[in-house]
């Protein structure tokens, strides 16, 4: 990505959805993140609260703690 060296790992996430992990050095992380946000497929990052809501909505909560609240 750009001039930074990265390794992309394909995998099935916790809910079985296909996903990709991008691995790079710490010093390249900001540049790689900027490339993904500005030139990627517009996949905005989100936090655990959104993750919990999406997995619950999809009918795939993993643990009883995800049903709290």
C-alpha positions as CSV (number, residue, x, y, z in Angstrom):
1,X,0.0,0.0,0.0
2,X,1.7,3.0,-1.2
3,X,5.4,2.7,-0.5
4,X,4.8,0.8,2.7
5,X,5.3,-3.0,2.9
6,X,2.3,-4.8,4.3
7,X,1.1,-8.4,4.6
8,X,-2.6,-9.1,4.1
9,X,-4.1,-12.1,5.8
10,X,-7.5,-13.5,4.8
11,X,-9.6,-15.2,7.5
12,X,-13.0,-15.9,8.8
13,X,-13.8,-13.5,11.7
14,X,-15.5,-14.4,15.0
15,X,-18.9,-14.5,13.3
16,X,-17.7,-16.4,10.3
17,X,-17.7,-13.4,8.0
18,X,-14.8,-13.2,5.5
19,X,-12.3,-10.5,6.4
20,X,-8.8,-9.3,6.0
21,X,-6.1,-8.3,8.4
22,X,-3.4,-5.9,7.4
23,X,0.0,-6.3,9.1
24,X,2.7,-3.7,8.9
25,X,5.4,-2.1,11.1
26,X,4.4,0.4,13.8
27,X,6.1,3.3,12.0
28,X,4.1,2.6,8.8
29,X,0.8,2.2,10.6
30,X,-0.4,5.8,10.2
31,X,0.4,5.9,6.5
32,X,-1.2,2.5,5.8
33,X,-4.3,3.5,7.8
34,X,-4.6,6.7,5.8
35,X,-4.3,4.8,2.6
36,X,-7.0,2.4,3.6
37,X,-9.4,5.1,4.7
38,X,-8.9,7.4,1.8
39,X,-8.3,5.0,-1.1
40,X,-10.0,1.8,0.2
41,X,-13.5,0.6,-0.3
42,X,-14.9,3.2,2.2
43,X,-15.1,0.7,5.0
44,X,-15.1,2.9,8.0
45,X,-13.6,1.6,11.3
46,X,-16.0,1.0,14.1
47,X,-15.8,0.1,17.8
48,X,-17.0,-2.7,20.0
49,X,-20.4,-1.2,20.7
50,X,-21.2,-1.2,17.0
51,X,-19.7,-4.7,16.6
52,X,-22.0,-6.0,19.4
53,X,-25.1,-4.4,17.8
54,X,-24.3,-5.8,14.4
55,X,-23.6,-9.4,15.7
56,X,-26.8,-9.3,17.8
57,X,-28.8,-8.0,14.8
58,X,-27.4,-10.7,12.6
59,X,-28.5,-13.3,15.2
60,X,-24.9,-14.3,16.1
61,X,-24.1,-13.1,19.6
62,X,-21.1,-15.0,20.9
63,X,-21.3,-14.7,24.7
64,X,-23.9,-13.9,27.3
65,X,-22.2,-10.6,28.0
66,X,-23.1,-9.4,24.6
67,X,-26.8,-9.7,25.5
68,X,-26.5,-7.4,28.6
69,X,-28.2,-4.1,28.2
